[in-house]
Amino acid sequence: MIRKIIQRVNEWLEDRLRSIVRPLSPDARVIVIVTMLIVFSGLSIYMTVSSIYNLGKDKGQELQIEQIETLKLQQQQRDSINNQNRFYNGTGEFE
């Protein structure tokens, strides 16, 4: 079902782009494509370089590593035999 929705959106976008580009001349289409290629590749390179540059900066909070402490859990016996033995006093009678 999701695949069908994605396919419909893809077809809608393709039709929309074709209707926008159709009135342009072939030379104008090439100019638009090259311009978009330059702009998007420039943005991609800028984002990559800036993220690598800011990787070692102290803009964010430094990572703090702490030792994990053991949890102190209460042990409860949930076995019916152990519960019965707890009340048995050893003389054949239960307390």
Backbone as XML, in Angstrom:
<?xml version="1.0"?>
<chain id="A" units="angstrom">
  <residue number="1" name="MET">
    <atom name="N" x="0.823" y="-1.184" z="0.000"/>
    <atom name="CA" x="0.000" y="0.000" z="0.000"/>
    <atom name="C" x="0.875" y="1.259" z="0.000"/>
  </residue>
  <residue number="2" name="ILE">
    <atom name="N" x="1.909" y="1.254" z="0.805"/>
    <atom name="CA" x="2.807" y="2.407" z="0.857"/>
    <atom name="C" x="3.531" y="2.544" z="-0.476"/>
  </residue>
  <residue number="3" name="ARG">
    <atom name="N" x="3.861" y="1.415" z="-1.074"/>
    <atom name="CA" x="4.541" y="1.443" z="-2.372"/>
    <atom name="C" x="3.661" y="2.113" z="-3.427"/>
  </residue>
  <residue number="4" name="LYS">
    <atom name="N" x="2.350" y="1.839" z="-3.388"/>
    <atom name="CA" x="1.429" y="2.461" z="-4.342"/>
    <atom name="C" x="1.353" y="3.969" z="-4.118"/>
  </residue>
  <residue number="5" name="ILE">
    <atom name="N" x="1.332" y="4.380" z="-2.860"/>
    <atom name="CA" x="1.260" y="5.809" z="-2.551"/>
    <atom name="C" x="2.527" y="6.509" z="-3.044"/>
  </residue>
  <residue number="6" name="ILE">
    <atom name="N" x="3.682" y="5.904" z="-2.792"/>
    <atom name="CA" x="4.938" y="6.491" z="-3.248"/>
    <atom name="C" x="4.968" y="6.570" z="-4.776"/>
  </residue>
  <residue number="7" name="GLN">
    <atom name="N" x="4.462" y="5.532" z="-5.432"/>
    <atom name="CA" x="4.440" y="5.525" z="-6.891"/>
    <atom name="C" x="3.517" y="6.619" z="-7.428"/>
  </residue>
  <residue number="8" name="ARG">
    <atom name="N" x="2.367" y="6.819" z="-6.784"/>
    <atom name="CA" x="1.445" y="7.869" z="-7.221"/>
    <atom name="C" x="2.058" y="9.261" z="-7.042"/>
  </residue>
  <residue number="9" name="VAL">
    <atom name="N" x="2.724" y="9.475" z="-5.916"/>
    <atom name="CA" x="3.373" y="10.767" z="-5.678"/>
    <atom name="C" x="4.483" y="10.985" z="-6.701"/>
  </residue>
  <residue number="10" name="ASN">
    <atom name="N" x="5.242" y="9.931" z="-6.996"/>
    <atom name="CA" x="6.310" y="10.029" z="-7.984"/>
    <atom name="C" x="5.755" y="10.385" z="-9.363"/>
  </residue>
  <residue number="11" name="GLU">
    <atom name="N" x="4.691" y="9.739" z="-9.749"/>
    <atom name="CA" x="4.070" y="10.039" z="-11.056"/>
    <atom name="C" x="3.526" y="11.461" z="-11.086"/>
  </residue>
  <residue number="12" name="TRP">
    <atom name="N" x="2.918" y="11.907" z="-9.990"/>
    <atom name="CA" x="2.373" y="13.263" z="-9.924"/>
    <atom name="C" x="3.493" y="14.293" z="-10.062"/>
  </residue>
  <residue number="13" name="LEU">
    <atom name="N" x="4.605" y="14.069" z="-9.336"/>
    <atom name="CA" x="5.729" y="14.995" z="-9.431"/>
    <atom name="C" x="6.324" y="15.010" z="-10.835"/>
  </residue>
  <residue number="14" name="GLU">
    <atom name="N" x="6.439" y="13.843" z="-11.438"/>
    <atom name="CA" x="6.987" y="13.769" z="-12.794"/>
    <atom name="C" x="6.096" y="14.520" z="-13.783"/>
  </residue>
  <residue number="15" name="ASP">
    <atom name="N" x="4.791" y="14.327" z="-13.692"/>
    <atom name="CA" x="3.873" y="15.041" z="-14.576"/>
    <atom name="C" x="3.950" y="16.554" z="-14.348"/>
  </residue>
  <residue number="16" name="ARG">
    <atom name="N" x="4.035" y="16.951" z="-13.099"/>
    <atom name="CA" x="4.110" y="18.374" z="-12.762"/>
    <atom name="C" x="5.388" y="18.995" z="-13.339"/>
  </residue>
  <residue number="17" name="LEU">
    <atom name="N" x="6.527" y="18.316" z="-13.167"/>
    <atom name="CA" x="7.781" y="18.842" z="-13.700"/>
    <atom name="C" x="7.774" y="18.890" z="-15.223"/>
  </residue>
  <residue number="18" name="ARG">
    <atom name="N" x="7.210" y="17.865" z="-15.844"/>
    <atom name="CA" x="7.139" y="17.870" z="-17.310"/>
    <atom name="C" x="6.268" y="19.021" z="-17.819"/>
  </residue>
  <residue number="19" name="SER">
    <atom name="N" x="5.173" y="19.334" z="-17.117"/>
    <atom name="CA" x="4.309" y="20.434" z="-17.556"/>
    <atom name="C" x="5.003" y="21.782" z="-17.376"/>
  </residue>
  <residue number="20" name="ILE">
    <atom name="N" x="5.890" y="21.889" z="-16.396"/>
    <atom name="CA" x="6.622" y="23.138" z="-16.196"/>
    <atom name="C" x="7.722" y="23.297" z="-17.236"/>
  </residue>
  <residue number="21" name="VAL">
    <atom name="N" x="8.419" y="22.212" z="-17.567"/>
    <atom name="CA" x="9.577" y="22.272" z="-18.463"/>
    <atom name="C" x="9.175" y="22.247" z="-19.937"/>
  </residue>
  <residue number="22" name="ARG">
    <atom name="N" x="8.006" y="21.727" z="-20.253"/>
    <atom name="CA" x="7.581" y="21.562" z="-21.652"/>
    <atom name="C" x="7.649" y="22.854" z="-22.470"/>
  </residue>
  <residue number="23" name="PRO">
    <atom name="N" x="7.221" y="24.012" z="-21.947"/>
    <atom name="CA" x="7.263" y="25.219" z="-22.778"/>
    <atom name="C" x="8.669" y="25.762" z="-23.025"/>
  </residue>
  <residue number="24" name="LEU">
    <atom name="N" x="9.664" y="25.290" z="-22.290"/>
    <atom name="CA" x="11.025" y="25.800" z="-22.473"/>
    <atom name="C" x="11.665" y="25.219" z="-23.723"/>
  </residue>
  <residue number="25" name="SER">
    <atom name="N" x="12.557" y="26.000" z="-24.310"/>
    <atom name="CA" x="13.300" y="25.524" z="-25.474"/>
    <atom name="C" x="14.386" y="24.554" z="-24.994"/>
  </residue>
  <residue number="26" name="PRO">
    <atom name="N" x="14.936" y="23.740" z="-25.889"/>
    <atom name="CA" x="15.986" y="22.796" z="-25.474"/>
    <atom name="C" x="17.213" y="23.485" z="-24.862"/>
  </residue>
  <residue number="27" name="ASP">
    <atom name="N" x="17.578" y="24.646" z="-25.386"/>
    <atom name="CA" x="18.716" y="25.368" z="-24.806"/>
    <atom name="C" x="18.399" y="25.852" z="-23.389"/>
  </residue>
  <residue number="28" name="ALA">
    <atom name="N" x="17.184" y="26.321" z="-23.168"/>
    <atom name="CA" x="16.785" y="26.789" z="-21.838"/>
    <atom name="C" x="16.750" y="25.627" z="-20.849"/>
  </residue>
  <residue number="29" name="ARG">
    <atom name="N" x="16.317" y="24.442" z="-21.317"/>
    <atom name="CA" x="16.296" y="23.257" z="-20.448"/>
    <atom name="C" x="17.699" y="22.903" z="-19.988"/>
  </residue>
  <residue number="30" name="VAL">
    <atom name="N" x="18.661" y="22.955" z="-20.902"/>
    <atom name="CA" x="20.051" y="22.639" z="-20.555"/>
    <atom name="C" x="20.579" y="23.650" z="-19.546"/>
  </residue>
  <residue number="31" name="ILE">
    <atom name="N" x="20.258" y="24.924" z="-19.761"/>
    <atom name="CA" x="20.715" y="25.965" z="-18.841"/>
    <atom name="C" x="20.117" y="25.752" z="-17.449"/>
  </residue>
  <residue number="32" name="VAL">
    <atom name="N" x="18.835" y="25.432" z="-17.388"/>
    <atom name="CA" x="18.181" y="25.194" z="-16.096"/>
    <atom name="C" x="18.809" y="23.985" z="-15.404"/>
  </residue>
  <residue number="33" name="ILE">
    <atom name="N" x="19.041" y="22.911" z="-16.123"/>
    <atom name="CA" x="19.609" y="21.695" z="-15.536"/>
    <atom name="C" x="21.028" y="21.940" z="-15.032"/>
  </residue>
  <residue number="34" name="VAL">
    <atom name="N" x="21.841" y="22.625" z="-15.818"/>
    <atom name="CA" x="23.222" y="22.905" z="-15.402"/>
    <atom name="C" x="23.238" y="23.831" z="-14.186"/>
  </residue>
  <residue number="35" name="THR">
    <atom name="N" x="22.359" y="24.828" z="-14.180"/>
    <atom name="CA" x="22.282" y="25.742" z="-13.037"/>
    <atom name="C" x="21.878" y="24.987" z="-11.773"/>
  </residue>
  <residue number="36" name="MET">
    <atom name="N" x="20.862" y="24.132" z="-11.882"/>
    <atom name="CA" x="20.434" y="23.349" z="-10.720"/>
    <atom name="C" x="21.551" y="22.417" z="-10.251"/>
  </residue>
  <residue number="37" name="LEU">
    <atom name="N" x="22.276" y="21.808" z="-11.194"/>
    <atom name="CA" x="23.379" y="20.925" z="-10.847"/>
    <atom name="C" x="24.455" y="21.669" z="-10.068"/>
  </residue>
  <residue number="38" name="ILE">
    <atom name="N" x="24.800" y="22.872" z="-10.521"/>
    <atom name="CA" x="25.836" y="23.663" z="-9.848"/>
    <atom name="C" x="25.373" y="24.092" z="-8.454"/>
  </residue>
  <residue number="39" name="VAL">
    <atom name="N" x="24.128" y="24.553" z="-8.346"/>
    <atom name="CA" x="23.617" y="25.016" z="-7.052"/>
    <atom name="C" x="23.556" y="23.865" z="-6.047"/>
  </residue>
  <residue number="40" name="PHE">
    <atom name="N" x="22.977" y="22.744" z="-6.456"/>
    <atom name="CA" x="22.829" y="21.627" z="-5.513"/>
    <atom name="C" x="24.168" y="20.988" z="-5.165"/>
  </residue>
  <residue number="41" name="SER">
    <atom name="N" x="25.083" y="20.893" z="-6.112"/>
    <atom name="CA" x="26.392" y="20.329" z="-5.783"/>
    <atom name="C" x="27.172" y="21.282" z="-4.876"/>
  </residue>
  <residue number="42" name="GLY">
    <atom name="N" x="27.034" y="22.585" z="-5.081"/>
    <atom name="CA" x="27.671" y="23.557" z="-4.194"/>
    <atom name="C" x="27.137" y="23.460" z="-2.773"/>
  </residue>
  <residue number="43" name="LEU">
    <atom name="N" x="25.820" y="23.327" z="-2.639"/>
    <atom name="CA" x="25.223" y="23.167" z="-1.308"/>
    <atom name="C" x="25.693" y="21.876" z="-0.647"/>
  </residue>
  <residue number="44" name="SER">
    <atom name="N" x="25.781" y="20.817" z="-1.424"/>
    <atom name="CA" x="26.229" y="19.534" z="-0.881"/>
    <atom name="C" x="27.669" y="19.616" z="-0.391"/>
  </residue>
  <residue number="45" name="ILE">
    <atom name="N" x="28.525" y="20.226" z="-1.181"/>
    <atom name="CA" x="29.926" y="20.368" z="-0.775"/>
    <atom name="C" x="30.043" y="21.271" z="0.449"/>
  </residue>
  <residue number="46" name="TYR">
    <atom name="N" x="29.277" y="22.366" z="0.479"/>
    <atom name="CA" x="29.310" y="23.269" z="1.626"/>
    <atom name="C" x="28.889" y="22.547" z="2.898"/>
  </residue>
  <residue number="47" name="MET">
    <atom name="N" x="27.794" y="21.794" z="2.844"/>
    <atom name="CA" x="27.309" y="21.096" z="4.032"/>
    <atom name="C" x="28.302" y="20.037" z="4.496"/>
  </residue>
  <residue number="48" name="THR">
    <atom name="N" x="28.916" y="19.328" z="3.560"/>
    <atom name="CA" x="29.898" y="18.306" z="3.925"/>
    <atom name="C" x="31.115" y="18.930" z="4.584"/>
  </residue>
  <residue number="49" name="VAL">
    <atom name="N" x="31.665" y="19.976" z="3.987"/>
    <atom name="CA" x="32.862" y="20.615" z="4.526"/>
    <atom name="C" x="32.569" y="21.273" z="5.868"/>
  </residue>
  <residue number="50" name="SER">
    <atom name="N" x="31.430" y="21.944" z="5.996"/>
    <atom name="CA" x="31.119" y="22.606" z="7.268"/>
    <atom name="C" x="30.872" y="21.589" z="8.381"/>
  </residue>
  <residue number="51" name="SER">
    <atom name="N" x="30.275" y="20.457" z="8.066"/>
    <atom name="CA" x="30.060" y="19.451" z="9.110"/>
    <atom name="C" x="31.380" y="18.819" z="9.538"/>
  </residue>
  <residue number="52" name="ILE">
    <atom name="N" x="32.285" y="18.599" z="8.608"/>
    <atom name="CA" x="33.603" y="18.067" z="8.971"/>
    <atom name="C" x="34.388" y="19.107" z="9.768"/>
  </residue>
  <residue number="53" name="TYR">
    <atom name="N" x="34.296" y="20.370" z="9.382"/>
    <atom name="CA" x="35.003" y="21.438" z="10.093"/>
    <atom name="C" x="34.496" y="21.584" z="11.522"/>
  </residue>
  <residue number="54" name="ASN">
    <atom name="N" x="33.171" y="21.516" z="11.716"/>
    <atom name="CA" x="32.575" y="21.692" z="13.041"/>
    <atom name="C" x="32.583" y="20.417" z="13.875"/>
  </residue>
  <residue number="55" name="LEU">
    <atom name="N" x="33.117" y="19.346" z="13.347"/>
    <atom name="CA" x="33.117" y="18.077" z="14.066"/>
    <atom name="C" x="33.944" y="18.168" z="15.339"/>
  </residue>
  <residue number="56" name="GLY">
    <atom name="N" x="35.070" y="18.842" z="15.303"/>
    <atom name="CA" x="35.938" y="18.924" z="16.463"/>
    <atom name="C" x="35.752" y="20.172" z="17.292"/>
  </residue>
  <residue number="57" name="LYS">
    <atom name="N" x="34.855" y="21.041" z="16.933"/>
    <atom name="CA" x="34.650" y="22.282" z="17.663"/>
    <atom name="C" x="33.926" y="22.021" z="18.972"/>
  </residue>
  <residue number="58" name="ASP">
    <atom name="N" x="34.029" y="22.980" z="19.901"/>
    <atom name="CA" x="33.384" y="22.851" z="21.202"/>
    <atom name="C" x="32.039" y="23.572" z="21.236"/>
  </residue>
  <residue number="59" name="LYS">
    <atom name="N" x="31.315" y="23.554" z="20.146"/>
    <atom name="CA" x="30.008" y="24.206" z="20.137"/>
    <atom name="C" x="29.008" y="23.431" z="20.983"/>
  </residue>
  <residue number="60" name="GLY">
    <atom name="N" x="29.080" y="22.118" z="20.911"/>
    <atom name="CA" x="28.161" y="21.280" z="21.666"/>
    <atom name="C" x="28.768" y="20.876" z="22.995"/>
  </residue>
  <residue number="61" name="GLN">
    <atom name="N" x="27.978" y="20.190" z="23.779"/>
    <atom name="CA" x="28.459" y="19.713" z="25.061"/>
    <atom name="C" x="29.363" y="18.510" z="24.840"/>
  </residue>
  <residue number="62" name="GLU">
    <atom name="N" x="30.471" y="18.478" z="25.568"/>
    <atom name="CA" x="31.400" y="17.370" z="25.406"/>
    <atom name="C" x="30.773" y="16.076" z="25.912"/>
  </residue>
  <residue number="63" name="LEU">
    <atom name="N" x="31.211" y="15.001" z="25.351"/>
    <atom name="CA" x="30.700" y="13.696" z="25.718"/>
    <atom name="C" x="31.221" y="13.318" z="27.088"/>
  </residue>
  <residue number="64" name="GLN">
    <atom name="N" x="30.339" y="12.916" z="27.976"/>
    <atom name="CA" x="30.739" y="12.501" z="29.310"/>
    <atom name="C" x="30.459" y="11.012" z="29.457"/>
  </residue>
  <residue number="65" name="ILE">
    <atom name="N" x="31.508" y="10.279" z="29.769"/>
    <atom name="CA" x="31.371" y="8.841" z="29.914"/>
    <atom name="C" x="31.439" y="8.511" z="31.394"/>
  </residue>
  <residue number="66" name="GLU">
    <atom name="N" x="30.443" y="7.843" z="31.883"/>
    <atom name="CA" x="30.397" y="7.450" z="33.283"/>
    <atom name="C" x="30.320" y="5.939" z="33.375"/>
  </residue>
  <residue number="67" name="GLN">
    <atom name="N" x="30.783" y="5.432" z="34.512"/>
    <atom name="CA" x="30.738" y="3.993" z="34.710"/>
    <atom name="C" x="29.314" y="3.590" z="35.079"/>
  </residue>
  <residue number="68" name="ILE">
    <atom name="N" x="28.886" y="2.482" z="34.524"/>
    <atom name="CA" x="27.551" y="1.988" z="34.814"/>
    <atom name="C" x="27.577" y="1.277" z="36.157"/>
  </residue>
  <residue number="69" name="GLU">
    <atom name="N" x="26.686" y="1.669" z="37.045"/>
    <atom name="CA" x="26.624" y="1.061" z="38.370"/>
    <atom name="C" x="25.682" y="-0.138" z="38.337"/>
  </residue>
  <residue number="70" name="THR">
    <atom name="N" x="25.948" y="-1.070" z="39.226"/>
    <atom name="CA" x="25.081" y="-2.251" z="39.289"/>
    <atom name="C" x="23.775" y="-1.880" z="39.971"/>
  </residue>
  <residue number="71" name="LEU">
    <atom name="N" x="22.724" y="-2.473" z="39.514"/>
    <atom name="CA" x="21.418" y="-2.232" z="40.105"/>
    <atom name="C" x="21.225" y="-3.121" z="41.311"/>
  </residue>
  <residue number="72" name="LYS">
    <atom name="N" x="20.624" y="-2.576" z="42.349"/>
    <atom name="CA" x="20.331" y="-3.353" z="43.543"/>
    <atom name="C" x="18.858" y="-3.746" z="43.477"/>
  </residue>
  <residue number="73" name="LEU">
    <atom name="N" x="18.626" y="-4.987" z="43.123"/>
    <atom name="CA" x="17.264" y="-5.469" z="42.970"/>
    <atom name="C" x="16.878" y="-6.326" z="44.166"/>
  </residue>
  <residue number="74" name="GLN">
    <atom name="N" x="15.638" y="-6.232" z="44.554"/>
    <atom name="CA" x="15.135" y="-7.093" z="45.614"/>
    <atom name="C" x="14.704" y="-8.410" z="45.009"/>
  </residue>
  <residue number="75" name="GLN">
    <atom name="N" x="15.147" y="-9.480" z="45.624"/>
    <atom name="CA" x="14.771" y="-10.792" z="45.117"/>
    <atom name="C" x="13.521" y="-11.258" z="45.834"/>
  </residue>
  <residue number="76" name="GLN">
    <atom name="N" x="12.550" y="-11.628" z="45.066"/>
    <atom name="CA" x="11.311" y="-12.149" z="45.624"/>
    <atom name="C" x="11.128" y="-13.561" z="45.122"/>
  </residue>
  <residue number="77" name="GLN">
    <atom name="N" x="10.818" y="-14.450" z="46.042"/>
    <atom name="CA" x="10.569" y="-15.824" z="45.647"/>
    <atom name="C" x="9.097" y="-15.948" z="45.289"/>
  </residue>
  <residue number="78" name="ARG">
    <atom name="N" x="8.855" y="-16.387" z="44.111"/>
    <atom name="CA" x="7.481" y="-16.506" z="43.642"/>
    <atom name="C" x="7.087" y="-17.963" z="43.445"/>
  </residue>
  <residue number="79" name="ASP">
    <atom name="N" x="7.877" y="-18.851" z="43.972"/>
    <atom name="CA" x="7.592" y="-20.268" z="43.821"/>
    <atom name="C" x="6.657" y="-20.704" z="44.940"/>
  </residue>
  <residue number="80" name="SER">
    <atom name="N" x="5.610" y="-21.428" z="44.626"/>
    <atom name="CA" x="4.641" y="-21.832" z="45.632"/>
    <atom name="C" x="5.240" y="-22.819" z="46.625"/>
  </residue>
  <residue number="81" name="ILE">
    <atom name="N" x="6.205" y="-23.631" z="46.220"/>
    <atom name="CA" x="6.827" y="-24.589" z="47.133"/>
    <atom name="C" x="7.650" y="-23.852" z="48.178"/>
  </residue>
  <residue number="82" name="ASN">
    <atom name="N" x="8.408" y="-22.840" z="47.745"/>
    <atom name="CA" x="9.203" y="-22.068" z="48.693"/>
    <atom name="C" x="8.316" y="-21.300" z="49.650"/>
  </residue>
  <residue number="83" name="ASN">
    <atom name="N" x="7.191" y="-20.804" z="49.188"/>
    <atom name="CA" x="6.275" y="-20.098" z="50.068"/>
    <atom name="C" x="5.694" y="-21.041" z="51.114"/>
  </residue>
  <residue number="84" name="GLN">
    <atom name="N" x="5.410" y="-22.284" z="50.770"/>
    <atom name="CA" x="4.874" y="-23.249" z="51.729"/>
    <atom name="C" x="5.945" y="-23.656" z="52.725"/>
  </residue>
  <residue number="85" name="ASN">
    <atom name="N" x="7.194" y="-23.832" z="52.262"/>
    <atom name="CA" x="8.271" y="-24.239" z="53.158"/>
    <atom name="C" x="8.610" y="-23.148" z="54.165"/>
  </residue>
  <residue number="86" name="ARG">
    <atom name="N" x="8.337" y="-21.927" z="53.845"/>
    <atom name="CA" x="8.645" y="-20.836" z="54.747"/>
    <atom name="C" x="7.769" y="-20.922" z="56.008"/>
  </residue>
  <residue number="87" name="PHE">
    <atom name="N" x="6.575" y="-21.433" z="55.882"/>
    <atom name="CA" x="5.663" y="-21.509" z="57.006"/>
    <atom name="C" x="5.721" y="-22.867" z="57.715"/>
  </residue>
  <residue number="88" name="TYR">
    <atom name="N" x="6.530" y="-23.782" z="57.245"/>
    <atom name="CA" x="6.649" y="-25.114" z="57.840"/>
    <atom name="C" x="7.730" y="-25.070" z="58.890"/>
  </residue>
  <residue number="89" name="ASN">
    <atom name="N" x="7.412" y="-25.470" z="60.123"/>
    <atom name="CA" x="8.378" y="-25.349" z="61.220"/>
    <atom name="C" x="9.213" y="-26.605" z="61.437"/>
  </residue>
  <residue number="90" name="GLY">
    <atom name="N" x="9.026" y="-27.666" z="60.672"/>
    <atom name="CA" x="9.846" y="-28.863" z="60.769"/>
    <atom name="C" x="9.263" y="-29.943" z="61.652"/>
  </residue>
  <residue number="91" name="THR">
    <atom name="N" x="8.225" y="-29.667" z="62.395"/>
    <atom name="CA" x="7.621" y="-30.672" z="63.276"/>
    <atom name="C" x="6.400" y="-31.307" z="62.636"/>
  </residue>
  <residue number="92" name="GLY">
    <atom name="N" x="6.192" y="-31.085" z="61.405"/>
    <atom name="CA" x="5.025" y="-31.619" z="60.720"/>
    <atom name="C" x="3.864" y="-30.658" z="60.747"/>
  </residue>
  <residue number="93" name="GLU">
    <atom name="N" x="4.075" y="-29.500" z="61.309"/>
    <atom name="CA" x="3.006" y="-28.487" z="61.394"/>
    <atom name="C" x="3.470" y="-27.204" z="60.687"/>
  </residue>
  <residue number="94" name="PHE">
    <atom name="N" x="2.498" y="-26.490" z="60.199"/>
    <atom name="CA" x="2.783" y="-25.198" z="59.585"/>
    <atom name="C" x="2.587" y="-24.091" z="60.603"/>
  </residue>
  <residue number="95" name="GLU">
    <atom name="N" x="3.368" y="-23.080" z="60.541"/>
    <atom name="CA" x="3.220" y="-21.923" z="61.448"/>
    <atom name="C" x="2.195" y="-20.965" z="60.943"/>
  </residue>
</chain>
